[in-house]
């Protein structure tokens, strides 16, 4: 009995050490990013990256917030697109995934194949661009940042696995009680699938939040461009200024906060998600665990 307790204690200690090391490995890049973002460019080029900042200054943030109205509008666009698009995409994804999880759906196999096929092949960038701009007329429209990601095949298949875990006996009992398909879906299936919905919803919001590609393709009005694309163009601007100044010899490359600005932009882009993650953590961890068990 004592030997079993000692063995269990050793195993638990080893697991705790592994988890601590894993936690440090996850936190360290974030701390390093914050440190570099407030480190002087001269110190970065002389000493390299360091977890403890040298010659602290906020020149990178001053450069980024030189035009705060542009960055604020980018944040607003990204927030609107992420949450409006996330809600819309989650509804569409759930409405597609639920019939695919039902064994009595007549066209389950061909529709599953079509959804999976789109993970391997898509229509191509040029046809997609023509459909969005010419057919749907969404050029310079905020819905151009939402519709292309409204139904992603991976999210559909992932959510289908959660719906597969809802016992058929419950659905059959609801049908016997006179509940229709919509009532069963809304009142029974969705409440039982909250962990899965939270997990897939978080992945969808993350996709919208990190996207800059759609803004580059479809949006020319700067007031409708996402924050990620504005940070991307700002970084490109810093690189071009540093290159031109280096060629002309008017200013050293290290006078431009290129490295610290890159880290500052990365921190500004992930900071809201770091704030939101704890609220989703319970459902996200449970949802991923259930998804792994269900296969």
C-alpha positions as CSV (number, residue, x, y, z in Angstrom):
1,X,0.0,0.0,0.0
2,X,2.8,2.4,1.0
3,X,4.7,1.3,-2.1
4,X,1.8,2.1,-4.3
5,X,1.4,5.6,-2.8
6,X,5.1,6.3,-3.4
7,X,4.9,5.1,-7.0
8,X,1.8,7.3,-7.5
9,X,3.6,10.3,-5.9
10,X,6.6,9.8,-8.2
11,X,4.4,9.6,-11.2
12,X,2.4,12.7,-10.2
13,X,5.6,14.6,-9.6
14,X,7.0,13.7,-13.0
15,X,3.8,14.7,-14.7
16,X,3.8,18.0,-12.7
17,X,7.3,18.8,-13.8
18,X,6.5,18.0,-17.4
19,X,3.4,20.3,-17.3
20,X,5.5,23.1,-15.7
21,X,8.1,22.9,-18.4
22,X,5.3,22.9,-21.0
23,X,3.7,25.9,-19.4
24,X,7.1,27.7,-19.4
25,X,7.6,26.9,-23.1
26,X,4.2,28.4,-23.9
27,X,4.6,31.5,-21.7
28,X,8.3,32.3,-22.6
29,X,7.6,33.4,-26.3
30,X,4.9,35.8,-25.1
31,X,7.2,37.3,-22.4
32,X,10.0,37.5,-25.0
33,X,7.7,39.2,-27.5
34,X,6.7,41.9,-24.9
35,X,10.3,42.4,-23.8
36,X,11.6,42.9,-27.4
37,X,8.7,45.3,-28.2
38,X,9.9,47.7,-25.5
39,X,13.7,47.2,-26.1
40,X,15.8,49.8,-27.9
41,X,16.8,48.9,-31.4
42,X,20.5,49.4,-30.7
43,X,20.3,46.9,-27.8
44,X,18.5,44.4,-30.0
45,X,21.2,44.5,-32.7
46,X,24.0,44.5,-30.1
47,X,22.7,41.8,-27.6
48,X,20.0,40.1,-29.5
49,X,16.6,39.0,-28.0
50,X,16.4,38.9,-24.2
51,X,13.7,38.1,-21.8
52,X,14.8,41.1,-19.7
53,X,14.5,44.3,-21.8
54,X,17.6,46.5,-22.2
55,X,17.4,50.2,-22.7
56,X,13.7,50.3,-22.3
57,X,11.8,52.6,-24.7
58,X,8.4,52.7,-26.3
59,X,9.4,54.0,-29.7
60,X,7.8,51.1,-31.5
61,X,4.4,51.7,-29.9
62,X,4.8,55.5,-30.6
63,X,5.4,54.7,-34.2
64,X,2.4,52.3,-34.4
65,X,0.1,54.8,-32.7
66,X,1.3,57.7,-34.7
67,X,-2.1,57.5,-36.5
68,X,-4.3,56.1,-33.8
69,X,-7.6,56.6,-35.7
70,X,-6.5,54.2,-38.4
71,X,-5.5,51.5,-35.9
72,X,-8.7,52.0,-33.9
73,X,-10.9,51.7,-37.0
74,X,-8.9,48.5,-37.9
75,X,-9.7,47.1,-34.4
76,X,-13.4,48.0,-34.8
77,X,-13.6,46.3,-38.2
78,X,-11.7,43.2,-36.9
79,X,-14.0,43.0,-33.8
80,X,-17.2,43.4,-35.9
81,X,-16.0,40.8,-38.5
82,X,-14.7,38.4,-35.9
83,X,-17.9,38.2,-33.7
84,X,-20.5,38.9,-36.4
85,X,-18.8,36.5,-38.8
86,X,-18.1,34.0,-36.0
87,X,-21.8,33.9,-35.0
88,X,-23.0,33.6,-38.6
89,X,-20.3,31.0,-39.5
90,X,-21.1,29.0,-36.4
91,X,-24.8,28.9,-37.3
92,X,-24.1,27.9,-40.9
93,X,-21.6,25.3,-39.8
94,X,-24.0,23.8,-37.2
95,X,-26.8,23.7,-39.7
96,X,-24.6,21.7,-42.2
97,X,-23.0,19.5,-39.6
98,X,-26.2,18.3,-37.9
99,X,-27.8,16.6,-40.9
100,X,-24.4,15.0,-41.7
101,X,-24.4,13.4,-38.2
102,X,-27.9,11.9,-38.6
103,X,-27.7,8.3,-39.8
104,X,-31.2,8.6,-41.3
105,X,-30.2,11.5,-43.6
106,X,-30.6,10.1,-47.2
107,X,-27.8,12.1,-48.8
108,X,-25.4,11.8,-45.9
109,X,-22.6,10.1,-47.8
110,X,-22.5,12.2,-50.9
111,X,-22.7,15.5,-48.9
112,X,-19.9,14.3,-46.6
113,X,-17.8,13.6,-49.6
114,X,-18.5,17.0,-51.1
115,X,-17.5,18.7,-47.8
116,X,-14.4,16.6,-47.5
117,X,-13.5,17.2,-51.1
118,X,-13.3,21.0,-50.5
119,X,-10.6,20.4,-48.0
120,X,-8.4,18.9,-50.8
121,X,-9.4,21.2,-53.7
122,X,-11.1,24.6,-54.0
123,X,-12.3,26.8,-56.8
124,X,-9.0,28.8,-57.0
125,X,-8.2,32.4,-56.1
126,X,-9.3,33.9,-59.5
127,X,-12.7,32.3,-59.7
128,X,-13.3,33.1,-56.0
129,X,-12.4,36.7,-56.6
130,X,-14.7,37.0,-59.6
131,X,-17.6,35.4,-57.6
132,X,-17.1,37.7,-54.6
133,X,-16.6,40.9,-56.6
134,X,-18.6,40.5,-59.8
135,X,-21.4,38.0,-58.9
136,X,-22.0,39.0,-55.3
137,X,-20.8,42.6,-55.7
138,X,-19.0,42.7,-52.4
139,X,-16.0,44.8,-53.4
140,X,-15.2,47.2,-50.6
141,X,-18.0,45.6,-48.5
142,X,-17.4,44.3,-45.0
143,X,-19.4,41.1,-45.9
144,X,-16.5,40.2,-48.2
145,X,-14.5,39.6,-45.0
146,X,-17.2,37.3,-43.6
147,X,-18.8,35.2,-46.4
148,X,-15.6,33.4,-47.7
149,X,-15.1,31.8,-44.3
150,X,-18.8,31.2,-43.5
151,X,-18.6,27.4,-44.1
152,X,-15.2,25.8,-43.6
153,X,-15.0,22.1,-44.2
154,X,-12.7,21.3,-41.2
155,X,-15.1,23.1,-38.8
156,X,-18.1,21.2,-40.3
157,X,-16.5,17.8,-39.9
158,X,-15.3,18.7,-36.4
159,X,-18.7,19.8,-35.3
160,X,-20.3,16.8,-36.9
161,X,-18.2,14.6,-34.6
162,X,-19.7,16.4,-31.6
163,X,-23.2,16.0,-32.9
164,X,-22.5,12.3,-33.4
165,X,-22.1,12.0,-29.6
166,X,-25.7,13.1,-29.0
167,X,-27.6,9.8,-28.1
168,X,-30.1,8.8,-30.8
169,X,-32.4,7.7,-28.0
170,X,-32.9,11.3,-27.0
171,X,-33.6,12.4,-30.6
172,X,-36.1,9.5,-31.0
173,X,-37.8,10.4,-27.7
174,X,-38.2,14.0,-28.9
175,X,-39.6,12.8,-32.2
176,X,-42.1,10.5,-30.3
177,X,-43.2,13.5,-28.2
178,X,-44.0,15.4,-31.4
179,X,-40.9,17.6,-31.7
180,X,-40.0,18.5,-35.3
181,X,-36.5,18.6,-36.7
182,X,-35.9,22.3,-36.0
183,X,-37.2,22.0,-32.5
184,X,-35.1,19.0,-31.8
185,X,-32.0,20.7,-33.2
186,X,-32.5,24.0,-31.3
187,X,-33.9,22.8,-28.0
188,X,-32.1,19.5,-27.6
189,X,-29.0,19.0,-29.8
190,X,-27.5,22.4,-29.5
191,X,-27.7,22.6,-25.6
192,X,-26.1,19.2,-25.4
193,X,-23.3,20.3,-27.7
194,X,-22.2,23.5,-25.9
195,X,-18.6,22.3,-25.5
196,X,-18.3,21.5,-29.1
197,X,-20.0,24.7,-30.2
198,X,-17.6,26.7,-27.9
199,X,-14.6,25.0,-29.3
200,X,-15.5,25.4,-33.0
201,X,-16.8,28.9,-32.3
202,X,-13.4,29.9,-30.8
203,X,-11.6,28.4,-33.8
204,X,-13.8,30.4,-36.2
205,X,-13.3,33.6,-34.3
206,X,-9.6,33.0,-34.3
207,X,-9.7,32.5,-38.1
208,X,-11.5,35.8,-38.6
209,X,-9.3,37.6,-36.1
210,X,-6.0,36.6,-37.7
211,X,-7.1,37.1,-41.3
212,X,-5.5,39.9,-43.4
213,X,-5.7,38.1,-46.8
214,X,-9.3,39.0,-47.5
215,X,-8.7,42.7,-46.8
216,X,-5.9,42.7,-49.2
217,X,-8.0,41.1,-51.9
218,X,-11.4,42.8,-51.6
219,X,-11.0,46.0,-49.6
220,X,-9.4,49.2,-50.9
221,X,-11.3,51.6,-48.5
222,X,-8.9,52.0,-45.6
223,X,-11.7,52.6,-43.1
224,X,-13.0,49.0,-43.8
225,X,-9.6,47.2,-43.6
226,X,-8.9,44.8,-40.8
227,X,-6.4,45.5,-38.0
228,X,-4.2,42.6,-39.1
229,X,-3.9,44.0,-42.7
230,X,-3.1,47.5,-41.3
231,X,-0.4,46.1,-39.1
232,X,0.9,44.1,-42.1
233,X,1.1,47.2,-44.3
234,X,2.6,49.2,-41.5
235,X,5.4,46.6,-41.1
236,X,6.0,46.7,-44.8
237,X,6.3,50.5,-44.6
238,X,8.9,50.3,-41.9
239,X,10.9,47.8,-43.9
240,X,10.8,50.0,-47.0
241,X,11.8,53.1,-45.0
242,X,14.7,51.2,-43.5
243,X,15.8,49.9,-46.8
244,X,15.6,53.3,-48.5
245,X,17.5,55.0,-45.6
246,X,20.2,52.4,-45.7
247,X,20.7,52.7,-49.4
248,X,20.8,56.5,-49.3
249,X,23.0,56.5,-46.2
250,X,20.9,59.2,-44.6
251,X,20.1,57.0,-41.6
252,X,21.2,53.7,-40.1
253,X,18.9,50.7,-40.3
254,X,19.0,50.3,-36.5
255,X,17.4,53.8,-36.1
256,X,14.2,52.3,-37.4
257,X,12.3,50.2,-34.8
258,X,11.8,47.3,-37.2
259,X,12.4,44.4,-34.8
260,X,10.7,46.0,-31.8
261,X,7.8,47.2,-34.0
262,X,7.3,43.6,-35.3
263,X,7.0,42.3,-31.8
264,X,4.8,45.2,-30.7
265,X,2.4,44.5,-33.6
266,X,2.3,40.8,-32.7
267,X,1.5,41.7,-29.1
268,X,-1.3,44.1,-30.2
269,X,-2.8,41.5,-32.4
270,X,-2.9,38.7,-29.8
271,X,-3.7,40.8,-26.7
272,X,-7.5,40.7,-27.0
273,X,-7.4,37.0,-27.6
274,X,-5.3,36.5,-24.5
275,X,-8.0,38.4,-22.5
276,X,-10.9,36.4,-24.1
277,X,-9.3,32.9,-23.8
278,X,-9.9,32.4,-20.1
279,X,-13.6,32.8,-20.6
280,X,-13.6,30.1,-23.3
281,X,-11.1,27.8,-21.6
282,X,-13.5,25.5,-19.7
283,X,-15.6,24.8,-22.8
284,X,-12.6,24.7,-25.1
285,X,-10.6,22.1,-23.1
286,X,-13.7,20.0,-22.6
287,X,-14.7,20.3,-26.3
288,X,-11.3,19.3,-27.6
289,X,-11.2,16.3,-25.2
290,X,-14.6,15.1,-26.3
291,X,-13.7,15.6,-29.9
292,X,-10.6,13.5,-29.4
293,X,-12.6,10.7,-27.8
294,X,-15.2,10.7,-30.5
295,X,-12.7,10.7,-33.3
